[in-house]
Amino acid sequence: MEEKLMSKKKPSFPVNERFNRYLAKYNRNTKIPVFYDDLLRFSGSIVVYDQHDEDTFWVRCYYPDHERIEMDNSLKKVYTILHSDGSEDSLEWLNVDAIDYCTFGNSKPFRIKVRNILNDSFTYFYVKKADASRLYGLEFEHLLSPHRINFLVYKDTLIEEHIAGIPGDVFIDDHLPECDLRAQTQIAKQFVKFNERCTVRLLGDMRSYNYVVIPTHDFDHVEYQIRAIDFDQQCYEGNLKVYRPQFFKENFKMVKLVSEKLEESSIEQYRKEERSLLAKRMINTKSRYKELIRCMINDHVSTKDNVKELRNDLYSFSKDMKFKRASTMGQILRTALDFVKRNYENVNTQRMLE
């Protein structure tokens, strides 16, 4: 019987005053003209299907005419605040093509499609309920991953940029079988690094539909990156396996690819590379990272039982006694990241002495 990794639905946690001050300091907290609850006032919807006529779990919302004009103007202003300086000069060239609502998952987001009518180019952004877990996840992604991410928070509403890429489940089914041997090896390497990054920073629930694969053409070949797109499960679950993408059945083909294409020595090399990069990012963002981790240490974004289970799992995994003394998820995460940073600094010091 398959092991059940995830617990029941995760609750949403409020953003406390200390974390709000942090977000304001780093220009994440900005007044916006529309709230998540405003978008819930749609009068009807139709199902959105993909190119294969499969249900996408998104529905396209429509609103009464007297509300839609004001709604569109507010959403266009949000777009300019997120992607520009917030001025209204370009509003007349923007059009809100669609407002979609997701019926699947915890966050129940709205996806807004905004098009520039001058050249027909378009982009998306998302409107969600502000959940402290997700905000911590977004900030740690911004500081500790190879990727930057843009988002805004105002009261109980989160505005989040769209992360472009091929959804992991779609890539595994439709694109991976067409990849040549070189590409498969490169994808296996990236999955090892992604797996390590999620484990160390305790980002959970990276099933294949919660990350994207990003192909980049480079001269005569294609490079691949794997990037998380869902941050709800930052430091909530107690089971350590939840923070290791390799243990989700949805990623079985990726795990199989790693075992077929990479030697154990290569896997360990890539894990060390990723831990070293994480340590360097912590050092390079030292002041901001410390402020963020202090916010989380003084916050409660999980249950006591989950904290106890995770610290015991991490102690068994690392034999670091500091995990035993952790009483919040923030303390657990700091201990995990300090463990990585300390090992990196010790290796560097030893190399210099030699």
KETOR-304949 format. One record per residue (C-alpha): x, y, z. Coordinates in steps of 0.25 Angstrom, whole numbers, padded with zeros to 4 digits. Layout:
BEGIN
  east north    up
     X     Y     Z
...
//
This chain:
BEGIN
  east north    up
  0000  0000  0000
  0005  0014 -0004
  0010  0022  0008
  0001  0035  0010
  0011  0046  0011
  0001  0058  0013
 -0008  0061  0024
 -0022  0067  0023
 -0023  0081  0017
 -0014  0091  0022
 -0020  0103  0029
 -0017  0118  0024
 -0008  0126  0034
 -0010  0141  0036
  0002  0150  0033
  0006  0156  0047
  0011  0170  0050
  0026  0167  0050
  0025  0160  0036
  0017  0171  0031
  0028  0181  0035
  0038  0172  0028
  0030  0172  0015
  0028  0187  0015
  0043  0189  0017
  0046  0181  0005
  0035  0187 -0004
  0026  0175 -0004
  0014  0182  0004
  0007  0192 -0006
 -0007  0197 -0006
 -0015  0191 -0017
 -0029  0195 -0023
 -0035  0181 -0023
 -0036  0170 -0012
 -0038  0155 -0014
 -0052  0155 -0008
 -0056  0165 -0019
 -0053  0155 -0030
 -0062  0145 -0023
 -0074  0153 -0027
 -0075  0146 -0040
 -0089  0143 -0045
 -0085  0131 -0053
 -0074  0123 -0060
 -0071  0113 -0071
 -0061  0101 -0070
 -0047  0103 -0077
 -0042  0091 -0085
 -0028  0089 -0090
 -0024  0086 -0105
 -0028  0071 -0102
 -0042  0075 -0097
 -0038  0071 -0083
 -0043  0079 -0071
 -0032  0088 -0066
 -0039  0090 -0052
 -0040  0105 -0056
 -0053  0112 -0059
 -0055  0125 -0066
 -0063  0135 -0058
 -0072  0146 -0063
 -0078  0158 -0055
 -0090  0167 -0056
 -0087  0178 -0066
 -0087  0189 -0056
 -0076  0182 -0048
 -0068  0177 -0059
 -0063  0191 -0064
 -0058  0195 -0050
 -0052  0181 -0048
 -0044  0182 -0061
 -0039  0196 -0058
 -0034  0191 -0044
 -0028  0179 -0049
 -0020  0187 -0060
 -0015  0196 -0049
 -0010  0184 -0041
 -0003  0179 -0053
  0004  0193 -0055
  0008  0193 -0040
  0013  0179 -0041
  0021  0180 -0054
  0024  0195 -0055
  0024  0208 -0047
  0009  0208 -0044
  0006  0220 -0053
 -0007  0220 -0061
 -0001  0224 -0075
 -0002  0211 -0081
 -0016  0206 -0076
 -0023  0210 -0089
 -0014  0200 -0096
 -0017  0188 -0087
 -0029  0179 -0087
 -0033  0168 -0077
 -0036  0157 -0086
 -0040  0146 -0075
 -0042  0144 -0061
 -0041  0130 -0057
 -0043  0123 -0044
 -0036  0110 -0039
 -0045  0100 -0033
 -0034  0090 -0029
 -0024  0091 -0018
 -0023  0099 -0005
 -0021  0114 -0009
 -0033  0115 -0019
 -0026  0126 -0027
 -0031  0135 -0038
 -0022  0136 -0051
 -0023  0149 -0059
 -0019  0150 -0073
 -0015  0164 -0078
 -0012  0167 -0092
 -0006  0179 -0099
 -0015  0182 -0110
 -0004  0189 -0118
  0004  0177 -0121
 -0005  0165 -0115
  0005  0161 -0105
 -0001  0156 -0092
  0003  0151 -0078
 -0003  0146 -0066
 -0003  0149 -0051
 -0010  0143 -0039
 -0019  0148 -0028
 -0019  0139 -0016
 -0022  0140 -0001
 -0010  0144  0007
 -0005  0132  0015
  0008  0134  0023
  0013  0120  0019
  0013  0124  0005
  0019  0137  0007
  0030  0131  0014
  0032  0121  0003
  0032  0132 -0007
  0042  0140  0000
  0052  0128  0003
  0050  0125 -0012
  0054  0139 -0016
  0066  0139 -0006
  0071  0125 -0007
  0068  0119 -0021
  0074  0123 -0034
  0061  0130 -0038
  0056  0144 -0034
  0041  0145 -0032
  0031  0157 -0032
  0019  0158 -0023
  0011  0169 -0015
  0003  0168 -0002
 -0008  0177  0003
 -0016  0173  0016
 -0022  0159  0012
 -0019  0159 -0002
 -0006  0154 -0010
 -0003  0158 -0024
  0007  0148 -0030
  0014  0148 -0044
  0013  0136 -0053
  0025  0127 -0054
  0026  0122 -0069
  0030  0108 -0072
  0024  0094 -0076
  0016  0088 -0064
  0024  0076 -0059
  0013  0066 -0061
  0011  0071 -0075
  0027  0071 -0078
  0028  0057 -0072
  0017  0051 -0081
  0018  0059 -0094
  0033  0064 -0095
  0042  0055 -0087
  0040  0043 -0096
  0045  0052 -0108
  0058  0056 -0101
  0071  0051 -0106
  0081  0044 -0097
  0088  0057 -0094
  0076  0064 -0090
  0071  0053 -0081
  0084  0053 -0074
  0083  0068 -0072
  0069  0067 -0067
  0073  0056 -0057
  0084  0066 -0052
  0074  0077 -0050
  0064  0068 -0043
  0075  0064 -0033
  0078  0079 -0030
  0064  0083 -0029
  0061  0071 -0020
  0073  0076 -0011
  0068  0090 -0011
  0054  0087 -0007
  0059  0078  0004
  0069  0087  0011
  0060  0099  0011
  0048  0091  0015
  0038  0094  0003
  0028  0083  0002
  0018  0076 -0007
  0026  0077 -0020
  0018  0067 -0028
  0020  0069 -0043
  0008  0079 -0045
  0015  0088 -0034
  0027  0091 -0042
  0031  0095 -0056
  0042  0091 -0066
  0048  0102 -0073
  0056  0099 -0086
  0066  0109 -0091
  0072  0108 -0105
  0087  0110 -0104
  0095  0109 -0117
  0093  0095 -0122
  0086  0089 -0110
  0075  0092 -0100
  0078  0094 -0085
  0067  0091 -0075
  0063  0096 -0061
  0053  0092 -0051
  0046  0103 -0043
  0035  0102 -0032
  0022  0109 -0035
  0014  0106 -0022
  0019  0110 -0008
  0007  0107  0001
  0015  0096  0008
  0027  0104  0013
  0030  0098  0026
  0016  0092  0030
  0016  0077  0029
  0023  0068  0040
  0028  0057  0030
  0042  0059  0025
  0038  0052  0012
  0028  0063  0008
  0040  0072  0006
  0047  0062 -0003
  0041  0062 -0017
  0047  0048 -0020
  0037  0042 -0011
  0024  0046 -0018
  0019  0036 -0028
  0016  0047 -0038
  0031  0048 -0039
  0034  0034 -0041
  0039  0035 -0056
  0048  0046 -0052
  0054  0038 -0040
  0056  0026 -0050
  0063  0035 -0060
  0073  0039 -0049
  0076  0025 -0046
  0078  0021 -0060
  0086  0033 -0065
  0094  0037 -0053
  0105  0030 -0044
  0104  0031 -0029
  0117  0039 -0029
  0110  0049 -0039
  0098  0050 -0031
  0106  0053 -0018
  0114  0063 -0026
  0101  0071 -0031
  0095  0070 -0017
  0108  0077 -0011
  0108  0087 -0022
  0094  0091 -0019
  0097  0092 -0004
  0109  0101 -0007
  0100  0110 -0015
  0090  0111 -0004
  0101  0114  0006
  0107  0125 -0003
  0093  0131 -0005
  0091  0132  0010
  0104  0139  0011
  0101  0149  0000
  0087  0152  0006
  0092  0151  0020
  0084  0163  0026
  0071  0161  0019
  0072  0146  0021
  0074  0148  0036
  0062  0157  0037
  0053  0148  0030
  0057  0136  0038
  0055  0143  0051
  0041  0147  0046
  0038  0132  0044
  0044  0128  0057
  0035  0137  0065
  0023  0132  0056
  0014  0120  0057
  0011  0113  0043
  0009  0099  0047
  0004  0090  0058
  0012  0086  0070
  0011  0071  0066
  0017  0074  0052
  0028  0082  0058
  0031  0071  0068
  0031  0060  0056
  0039  0068  0047
  0050  0072  0057
  0051  0057  0061
  0052  0053  0046
  0063  0063  0043
  0071  0059  0056
  0070  0045  0051
  0075  0049  0037
  0086  0059  0041
  0089  0055  0056
  0090  0070  0059
  0085  0072  0073
  0081  0086  0070
  0068  0080  0064
  0064  0074  0077
  0063  0088  0083
  0055  0094  0072
  0041  0099  0077
  0036  0105  0064
  0037  0103  0049
  0045  0115  0048
  0056  0109  0057
  0056  0096  0050
  0058  0103  0037
  0069  0112  0042
  0076  0100  0048
  0075  0093  0035
  0081  0104  0027
  0091  0107  0038
  0096  0093  0036
  0098  0094  0021
  0105  0108  0023
  0114  0103  0034
  0118  0090  0026
  0121  0099  0014
  0130  0109  0022
  0137  0098  0029
  0141  0091  0016
  0145  0105  0010
  0154  0108  0023
  0160  0094  0022
  0163  0096  0007
  0170  0110  0011
  0178  0103  0022
  0183  0093  0012
//
